[in-house]
Amino acid sequence: MMNLDDSSAPQAACNDPAARLAEAEAEVQALRAELEETNRGVLALYAELDAQAAQLREATELKSRFLAYMSHEFRTPIGAIRSIARLLMDRVDGPLTAEQETQVRFIQQTAAEFSDMVDDLLDLAKVEAGRVEISPAWFDMVALFSALRGMFKPVLTNLDVMLVFEEPHDVPPLYSDDRKLSQILRNFISNALKFTTQGEVRVSARRNEDDTVSFAVSDTGIGIAPEFHHAIFEDFTQVDSPVQKRLRGTGLGLSLSRRLAELLGGRVSLASELGVGSTFTVTVPLRLPHAVEPPPSQGVA
């Protein structure tokens, strides 16, 4: 009988409501303590992420301010160098020997390249700081290509390279920022002319089925090896080639083009084969997203 009473005691305790309640409360307390510990860890992680984000924002702002400041400071000496070189080429102080003229032309070329670098730095700083304003308006491809053709006509000094603008067909007027789009295409064309020693650089436009327009700049230049394709639109990226070493640059033009395309609601892409040539493409929507547009008759002649 004693053994029966002893064996039934644990069963009686398990059926005791007070014991079960105490056991449940103990489990709840343990879970609550574990949850509070987890919450403290999550809060600490969020605080660390917020601190890192603040540091990143501060570093980005400092970099943008530095780029903008240095770009502005460089403009004055660059302008002075170009003005003096122009006076020398105009023979204001007397004639130049053939060697002197060669050296002055080298100064002009270097100063022009330096000026382009400064412009890219300043534009990049504005983009990163969010101070680039998009001013959409109606424009057509004929006017855009005509303006680009006029810009590059004075710099086409290599008779072995032709710059061809295909007549755009079935491309309606766009409602976008033509100056930003022109800047992207100028970067593409300048890059193509720089790395093409013979053949042609061809600019074309086509309408896509998704109401976008693709502008392609194709060249017969040195091409780009596949291992550089993924990084070609990143900051300060330059292709390792003998031509690249001979021609200076910051590697910012293509990066800036990518960011400007994104501001226009578009994207950039590259197709290239080493030794064959490259095609840089920017695709933008026919209408700038979220823009309030006037009727086409108000913006297109």
Contacts in CASP RR format, 6 or more apart in sequence:
PFRMAT RR
TARGET T0000
AUTHOR 0000-0000-0000
METHOD contacts of the structure
MODEL  1
MMNLDDSSAPQAACNDPAARLAEAEAEVQALRAELEETNRGVLALYAELD
AQAAQLREATELKSRFLAYMSHEFRTPIGAIRSIARLLMDRVDGPLTAEQ
ETQVRFIQQTAAEFSDMVDDLLDLAKVEAGRVEISPAWFDMVALFSALRG
MFKPVLTNLDVMLVFEEPHDVPPLYSDDRKLSQILRNFISNALKFTTQGE
VRVSARRNEDDTVSFAVSDTGIGIAPEFHHAIFEDFTQVDSPVQKRLRGT
GLGLSLSRRLAELLGGRVSLASELGVGSTFTVTVPLRLPHAVEPPPSQGV
A
13 19 0 8 1.000
14 20 0 8 1.000
60 128 0 8 1.000
61 129 0 8 1.000
63 125 0 8 1.000
63 128 0 8 1.000
64 125 0 8 1.000
64 126 0 8 1.000
64 128 0 8 1.000
64 129 0 8 1.000
65 125 0 8 1.000
65 129 0 8 1.000
67 121 0 8 1.000
67 122 0 8 1.000
67 124 0 8 1.000
67 125 0 8 1.000
67 128 0 8 1.000
68 122 0 8 1.000
68 125 0 8 1.000
68 126 0 8 1.000
68 129 0 8 1.000
70 121 0 8 1.000
71 118 0 8 1.000
71 119 0 8 1.000
71 121 0 8 1.000
71 122 0 8 1.000
71 125 0 8 1.000
72 122 0 8 1.000
74 114 0 8 1.000
74 118 0 8 1.000
75 115 0 8 1.000
75 118 0 8 1.000
78 111 0 8 1.000
78 114 0 8 1.000
78 115 0 8 1.000
78 118 0 8 1.000
79 111 0 8 1.000
79 115 0 8 1.000
81 107 0 8 1.000
81 111 0 8 1.000
82 108 0 8 1.000
82 111 0 8 1.000
82 112 0 8 1.000
82 115 0 8 1.000
85 104 0 8 1.000
85 107 0 8 1.000
85 108 0 8 1.000
85 111 0 8 1.000
86 108 0 8 1.000
87 93 0 8 1.000
88 96 0 8 1.000
88 100 0 8 1.000
88 104 0 8 1.000
89 96 0 8 1.000
89 101 0 8 1.000
89 104 0 8 1.000
89 105 0 8 1.000
89 108 0 8 1.000
96 104 0 8 1.000
113 248 0 8 1.000
113 249 0 8 1.000
116 190 0 8 1.000
117 249 0 8 1.000
117 250 0 8 1.000
117 252 0 8 1.000
120 250 0 8 1.000
120 251 0 8 1.000
120 252 0 8 1.000
120 253 0 8 1.000
120 256 0 8 1.000
121 250 0 8 1.000
121 252 0 8 1.000
123 132 0 8 1.000
123 183 0 8 1.000
123 256 0 8 1.000
124 235 0 8 1.000
124 252 0 8 1.000
124 255 0 8 1.000
124 256 0 8 1.000
124 259 0 8 1.000
126 132 0 8 1.000
127 256 0 8 1.000
127 259 0 8 1.000
127 260 0 8 1.000
127 263 0 8 1.000
132 180 0 8 1.000
132 260 0 8 1.000
132 263 0 8 1.000
134 177 0 8 1.000
134 180 0 8 1.000
134 263 0 8 1.000
134 264 0 8 1.000
134 288 0 8 1.000
134 291 0 8 1.000
135 177 0 8 1.000
135 179 0 8 1.000
136 175 0 8 1.000
136 176 0 8 1.000
136 177 0 8 1.000
136 288 0 8 1.000
136 291 0 8 1.000
136 293 0 8 1.000
137 175 0 8 1.000
137 177 0 8 1.000
137 178 0 8 1.000
137 299 0 8 1.000
138 173 0 8 1.000
138 174 0 8 1.000
138 175 0 8 1.000
138 293 0 8 1.000
138 294 0 8 1.000
138 296 0 8 1.000
138 298 0 8 1.000
138 299 0 8 1.000
138 300 0 8 1.000
139 173 0 8 1.000
139 174 0 8 1.000
139 176 0 8 1.000
139 178 0 8 1.000
139 299 0 8 1.000
139 300 0 8 1.000
140 171 0 8 1.000
140 172 0 8 1.000
140 173 0 8 1.000
140 174 0 8 1.000
140 300 0 8 1.000
141 168 0 8 1.000
141 171 0 8 1.000
141 174 0 8 1.000
141 205 0 8 1.000
142 167 0 8 1.000
142 168 0 8 1.000
144 178 0 8 1.000
144 181 0 8 1.000
144 182 0 8 1.000
144 185 0 8 1.000
145 165 0 8 1.000
145 168 0 8 1.000
145 203 0 8 1.000
145 205 0 8 1.000
147 182 0 8 1.000
148 165 0 8 1.000
148 182 0 8 1.000
148 185 0 8 1.000
148 186 0 8 1.000
148 189 0 8 1.000
148 203 0 8 1.000
149 163 0 8 1.000
149 165 0 8 1.000
151 186 0 8 1.000
152 163 0 8 1.000
152 189 0 8 1.000
152 193 0 8 1.000
155 193 0 8 1.000
156 163 0 8 1.000
156 193 0 8 1.000
158 193 0 8 1.000
158 197 0 8 1.000
158 198 0 8 1.000
160 197 0 8 1.000
160 198 0 8 1.000
160 199 0 8 1.000
161 193 0 8 1.000
161 196 0 8 1.000
161 197 0 8 1.000
161 198 0 8 1.000
161 199 0 8 1.000
161 200 0 8 1.000
161 201 0 8 1.000
162 199 0 8 1.000
162 200 0 8 1.000
162 201 0 8 1.000
163 189 0 8 1.000
163 193 0 8 1.000
163 200 0 8 1.000
163 201 0 8 1.000
163 203 0 8 1.000
164 200 0 8 1.000
164 201 0 8 1.000
164 202 0 8 1.000
164 203 0 8 1.000
165 202 0 8 1.000
165 203 0 8 1.000
165 204 0 8 1.000
166 202 0 8 1.000
166 203 0 8 1.000
166 204 0 8 1.000
166 205 0 8 1.000
168 204 0 8 1.000
168 205 0 8 1.000
168 206 0 8 1.000
170 206 0 8 1.000
170 207 0 8 1.000
171 205 0 8 1.000
171 206 0 8 1.000
171 207 0 8 1.000
171 213 0 8 1.000
172 207 0 8 1.000
172 286 0 8 1.000
173 296 0 8 1.000
173 300 0 8 1.000
174 181 0 8 1.000
174 213 0 8 1.000
174 284 0 8 1.000
174 286 0 8 1.000
174 287 0 8 1.000
175 286 0 8 1.000
175 287 0 8 1.000
175 288 0 8 1.000
175 291 0 8 1.000
175 293 0 8 1.000
175 296 0 8 1.000
176 264 0 8 1.000
176 284 0 8 1.000
176 285 0 8 1.000
176 287 0 8 1.000
176 288 0 8 1.000
177 263 0 8 1.000
177 264 0 8 1.000
177 288 0 8 1.000
180 260 0 8 1.000
180 263 0 8 1.000
180 264 0 8 1.000
181 215 0 8 1.000
181 264 0 8 1.000
181 282 0 8 1.000
181 284 0 8 1.000
183 256 0 8 1.000
183 257 0 8 1.000
183 260 0 8 1.000
184 215 0 8 1.000
184 257 0 8 1.000
184 260 0 8 1.000
184 261 0 8 1.000
184 268 0 8 1.000
184 282 0 8 1.000
185 203 0 8 1.000
185 215 0 8 1.000
185 217 0 8 1.000
185 282 0 8 1.000
187 253 0 8 1.000
187 254 0 8 1.000
187 256 0 8 1.000
187 257 0 8 1.000
188 217 0 8 1.000
188 257 0 8 1.000
188 280 0 8 1.000
188 282 0 8 1.000
189 201 0 8 1.000
189 203 0 8 1.000
189 217 0 8 1.000
191 253 0 8 1.000
191 254 0 8 1.000
191 280 0 8 1.000
192 201 0 8 1.000
192 217 0 8 1.000
192 218 0 8 1.000
192 219 0 8 1.000
192 221 0 8 1.000
192 278 0 8 1.000
192 280 0 8 1.000
193 201 0 8 1.000
193 219 0 8 1.000
194 247 0 8 1.000
195 219 0 8 1.000
195 221 0 8 1.000
195 222 0 8 1.000
195 223 0 8 1.000
195 243 0 8 1.000
195 244 0 8 1.000
195 247 0 8 1.000
195 278 0 8 1.000
196 219 0 8 1.000
196 220 0 8 1.000
196 221 0 8 1.000
196 222 0 8 1.000
196 277 0 8 1.000
197 221 0 8 1.000
198 220 0 8 1.000
199 220 0 8 1.000
199 221 0 8 1.000
200 219 0 8 1.000
200 220 0 8 1.000
201 217 0 8 1.000
201 218 0 8 1.000
201 219 0 8 1.000
201 220 0 8 1.000
202 216 0 8 1.000
202 217 0 8 1.000
202 218 0 8 1.000
202 219 0 8 1.000
203 215 0 8 1.000
203 216 0 8 1.000
203 217 0 8 1.000
204 215 0 8 1.000
204 216 0 8 1.000
204 218 0 8 1.000
205 213 0 8 1.000
205 214 0 8 1.000
205 215 0 8 1.000
205 216 0 8 1.000
206 213 0 8 1.000
206 214 0 8 1.000
206 216 0 8 1.000
207 213 0 8 1.000
207 286 0 8 1.000
208 214 0 8 1.000
208 283 0 8 1.000
211 285 0 8 1.000
211 286 0 8 1.000
211 287 0 8 1.000
212 266 0 8 1.000
212 283 0 8 1.000
212 284 0 8 1.000
212 285 0 8 1.000
212 286 0 8 1.000
213 283 0 8 1.000
213 284 0 8 1.000
213 285 0 8 1.000
213 286 0 8 1.000
214 281 0 8 1.000
214 282 0 8 1.000
214 283 0 8 1.000
215 281 0 8 1.000
215 282 0 8 1.000
215 283 0 8 1.000
215 284 0 8 1.000
216 279 0 8 1.000
216 280 0 8 1.000
216 281 0 8 1.000
217 279 0 8 1.000
217 280 0 8 1.000
217 281 0 8 1.000
218 277 0 8 1.000
218 278 0 8 1.000
218 279 0 8 1.000
219 277 0 8 1.000
219 278 0 8 1.000
219 279 0 8 1.000
220 276 0 8 1.000
220 277 0 8 1.000
221 275 0 8 1.000
221 276 0 8 1.000
221 277 0 8 1.000
221 278 0 8 1.000
222 241 0 8 1.000
222 243 0 8 1.000
222 274 0 8 1.000
222 275 0 8 1.000
222 277 0 8 1.000
223 272 0 8 1.000
223 273 0 8 1.000
223 274 0 8 1.000
223 275 0 8 1.000
223 276 0 8 1.000
223 277 0 8 1.000
223 278 0 8 1.000
224 232 0 8 1.000
224 239 0 8 1.000
224 270 0 8 1.000
224 272 0 8 1.000
224 274 0 8 1.000
224 278 0 8 1.000
225 239 0 8 1.000
225 274 0 8 1.000
226 274 0 8 1.000
228 237 0 8 1.000
228 239 0 8 1.000
228 240 0 8 1.000
229 270 0 8 1.000
229 272 0 8 1.000
231 237 0 8 1.000
232 239 0 8 1.000
232 254 0 8 1.000
232 270 0 8 1.000
233 254 0 8 1.000
233 255 0 8 1.000
233 257 0 8 1.000
233 258 0 8 1.000
233 268 0 8 1.000
233 270 0 8 1.000
234 255 0 8 1.000
235 251 0 8 1.000
235 252 0 8 1.000
235 255 0 8 1.000
236 250 0 8 1.000
236 251 0 8 1.000
236 252 0 8 1.000
236 255 0 8 1.000
237 251 0 8 1.000
237 254 0 8 1.000
237 255 0 8 1.000
238 244 0 8 1.000
238 249 0 8 1.000
238 251 0 8 1.000
254 268 0 8 1.000
254 280 0 8 1.000
257 268 0 8 1.000
257 282 0 8 1.000
258 267 0 8 1.000
258 268 0 8 1.000
261 267 0 8 1.000
261 268 0 8 1.000
261 282 0 8 1.000
261 283 0 8 1.000
261 284 0 8 1.000
264 284 0 8 1.000
264 285 0 8 1.000
264 288 0 8 1.000
265 284 0 8 1.000
265 285 0 8 1.000
265 288 0 8 1.000
265 289 0 8 1.000
266 282 0 8 1.000
266 283 0 8 1.000
266 284 0 8 1.000
266 285 0 8 1.000
267 282 0 8 1.000
267 283 0 8 1.000
268 280 0 8 1.000
268 281 0 8 1.000
268 282 0 8 1.000
268 283 0 8 1.000
269 280 0 8 1.000
269 281 0 8 1.000
269 283 0 8 1.000
270 278 0 8 1.000
270 279 0 8 1.000
270 280 0 8 1.000
270 281 0 8 1.000
271 278 0 8 1.000
271 279 0 8 1.000
271 281 0 8 1.000
272 278 0 8 1.000
272 279 0 8 1.000
287 293 0 8 1.000
END
